[in-house]
Amino acid sequence: MNRRVAGPSKRSMMRAIRTGDVHDPSILSTRTELGVVPRTYPRFRNGRVAGQWLSRAGDGSEPLLQRTPPMTKLFLSFCVAVAALLSTPLAHANDFADLRVKATAARESLVTMLTNKDKRGPDQQKIVKDTADVVSASLTKLKAPAGKDAQLKELSATWGAFKKTREDELVPAILAGREDEARKLAGGIQKERYTRVQELIGELGG
């Protein structure tokens, strides 16, 4: 005849839940008699074990841990929401900081062309064009932080004007050897635009 092994009493289960004592003999003895090796769980207050509730062991074959308590789920949801809110400004800051690096690289490539006559060949011309294109492409993908749509709009417009003058007037003047004209243009309206670009990037978190 099969021997029926009684499960833990309701009183012992309630005591385990109140104290967090998942090593209660009345619970573990049932599992031992059935040939189930008891597992060791860390203790937490109010009967919580690794973020879950103790439940009745039944015939000893069911795990003692079954589900996450509602309050724990609510707390975890709150933490996720807070983390998302905190990460958004950081993401914006990283995006605009990266844009600043790209804008600086675009400017330096042009300065190199302007100040070095041996750096005006096809390779340098490609670098000048590509570095400016990278900034423009990045701008189309960026989103303004809350309440700063106007700054992003101005940034896009200012960079667009800067890039157009650079490609239509400044680079041709350099390549044609009109250095005085090129330097006047670079140190005038283009310098003002570039300075404003950097200021706006800073206002946007970069």
C-alpha positions in Angstrom: 0.0 0.0 0.0 1.2 3.4 -0.9 2.0 5.6 2.1 0.3 8.9 2.0 2.5 11.8 3.3 0.6 14.7 4.8 1.5 18.2 3.7 2.5 20.9 6.1 -0.3 22.2 8.3 -2.0 25.6 7.7 -0.6 26.9 10.9 3.0 26.0 10.0 2.6 27.6 6.6 1.2 30.8 8.1 4.1 31.0 10.5 6.6 30.6 7.7 4.9 33.4 5.7 4.9 35.7 8.7 8.5 35.1 9.7 10.1 34.4 6.3 11.3 31.0 7.6 11.2 28.8 4.5 13.3 26.3 6.4 10.4 25.4 8.7 10.8 21.7 9.5 7.1 21.0 8.9 7.5 22.2 5.3 10.9 20.7 4.5 10.2 17.3 6.2 7.4 16.7 3.6 9.8 17.3 0.8 12.5 15.2 2.3 10.2 12.2 2.9 9.2 12.4 -0.8 12.8 12.2 -1.8 12.9 15.9 -2.9 16.1 17.6 -1.8 15.2 20.9 -0.1 16.6 24.1 -1.7 18.0 26.9 0.3 16.4 30.3 -0.3 17.5 33.7 1.1 15.2 35.1 3.8 13.4 38.3 3.5 10.9 40.1 5.8 7.2 39.4 5.6 7.6 36.0 4.0 9.1 37.3 0.8 11.7 35.1 -0.8 13.6 36.4 -3.8 10.7 38.7 -4.7 8.0 36.0 -4.5 5.4 34.7 -2.1 5.5 31.4 -0.2 2.7 29.2 -1.2 1.3 25.9 0.1 3.6 23.1 -0.8 0.7 20.7 -1.5 2.0 17.2 -2.0 5.6 18.4 -1.8 6.3 18.3 -5.5 5.3 21.9 -6.3 7.8 24.7 -5.8 7.4 26.9 -2.7 7.7 30.0 -4.9 4.9 30.8 -7.3 4.3 34.4 -8.2 5.5 37.9 -7.8 3.4 39.9 -5.3 1.3 42.8 -6.6 3.2 45.4 -4.6 6.5 44.1 -5.9 5.2 44.4 -9.5 4.0 48.0 -8.8 7.4 48.9 -7.3 9.3 47.5 -10.3 7.0 49.3 -12.7 7.7 52.5 -10.8 11.4 51.9 -11.0 11.3 51.3 -14.7 9.3 54.5 -15.3 11.7 56.6 -13.2 14.7 55.1 -15.0 13.1 55.9 -18.4 12.5 59.5 -17.4 16.1 60.0 -16.1 17.6 58.4 -19.1 15.9 60.6 -21.7 17.8 63.9 -20.8 21.0 61.8 -20.8 20.3 60.4 -24.2 19.7 63.9 -25.6 22.9 65.2 -24.0 24.9 62.3 -25.6 23.3 63.0 -29.1 24.1 66.7 -29.0 27.6 66.1 -27.6 28.3 63.8 -30.5 26.9 66.5 -32.9 29.4 69.0 -31.4 32.3 66.7 -32.2 31.1 66.3 -35.8 30.7 70.0 -36.3 34.2 70.6 -34.9 35.6 68.0 -37.3 33.8 69.7 -40.2 35.3 73.1 -39.3 38.8 71.7 -38.8 38.8 70.0 -42.2 38.1 73.4 -43.9 40.7 75.3 -41.8 43.2 72.7 -42.9 42.3 73.3 -46.6 42.4 77.1 -46.1 45.8 77.2 -44.3 47.7 74.5 -46.2 48.1 74.8 -50.0 49.2 71.2 -50.2 45.9 70.1 -48.7 43.5 71.2 -51.5 43.5 68.1 -53.6 40.6 65.7 -54.2 41.2 63.8 -51.0 40.9 66.9 -48.8 38.0 68.2 -50.8 36.2 64.9 -50.1 36.9 65.2 -46.4 35.6 68.7 -46.3 32.3 67.7 -48.0 31.9 64.4 -46.1 32.3 66.0 -42.7 29.7 68.6 -43.4 27.3 66.0 -44.8 27.7 64.0 -41.6 26.5 67.0 -39.5 23.5 67.6 -41.8 22.5 63.9 -41.6 22.8 63.9 -37.8 20.6 67.0 -37.5 17.8 65.3 -39.4 17.6 62.5 -36.9 17.8 64.5 -33.7 14.8 65.3 -31.5 14.7 68.4 -29.3 14.6 68.1 -25.5 11.3 69.2 -24.0 10.6 72.8 -24.5 13.5 73.4 -26.9 12.0 72.9 -30.3 12.8 76.5 -31.3 16.6 76.0 -30.5 16.7 72.9 -32.7 14.9 74.6 -35.5 17.3 77.6 -35.4 20.3 75.2 -35.2 19.2 73.4 -38.4 18.6 76.7 -40.2 22.0 78.2 -39.1 23.9 75.0 -40.1 22.1 74.9 -43.4 23.2 78.5 -44.2 26.7 77.8 -43.0 27.0 74.7 -45.2 25.6 76.4 -48.3 28.0 79.3 -48.1 30.9 76.9 -47.4 30.2 74.8 -50.5 29.0 77.5 -52.9 31.5 80.3 -52.0 34.2 79.5 -49.5 35.6 76.2 -50.9 35.5 77.6 -54.5 37.4 80.7 -53.4 40.1 78.6 -51.7 40.5 76.3 -54.7 40.8 79.3 -57.0 43.5 80.7 -54.9 41.5 83.7 -53.8 42.8 83.5 -50.3 42.0 87.0 -49.2 38.4 86.6 -50.2 38.2 83.1 -48.5 39.8 84.4 -45.3 37.4 87.4 -45.2 34.4 85.1 -45.7 35.7 82.5 -43.2 36.4 85.1 -40.5 33.1 87.0 -41.1 29.7 85.6 -41.6 30.9 82.0 -41.4 32.6 82.5 -38.1 29.4 84.1 -36.7 27.3 81.2 -37.9 29.6 78.5 -36.6 29.8 80.3 -33.2 26.0 80.3 -33.1 25.9 76.6 -34.0 28.1 75.8 -31.0 26.0 77.9 -28.7 22.8 76.2 -29.8 24.3 72.8 -29.4 25.1 73.8 -25.8 21.6 75.0 -25.1 20.3 71.7 -26.4 22.5 69.7 -23.9 25.6 69.0 -26.0 
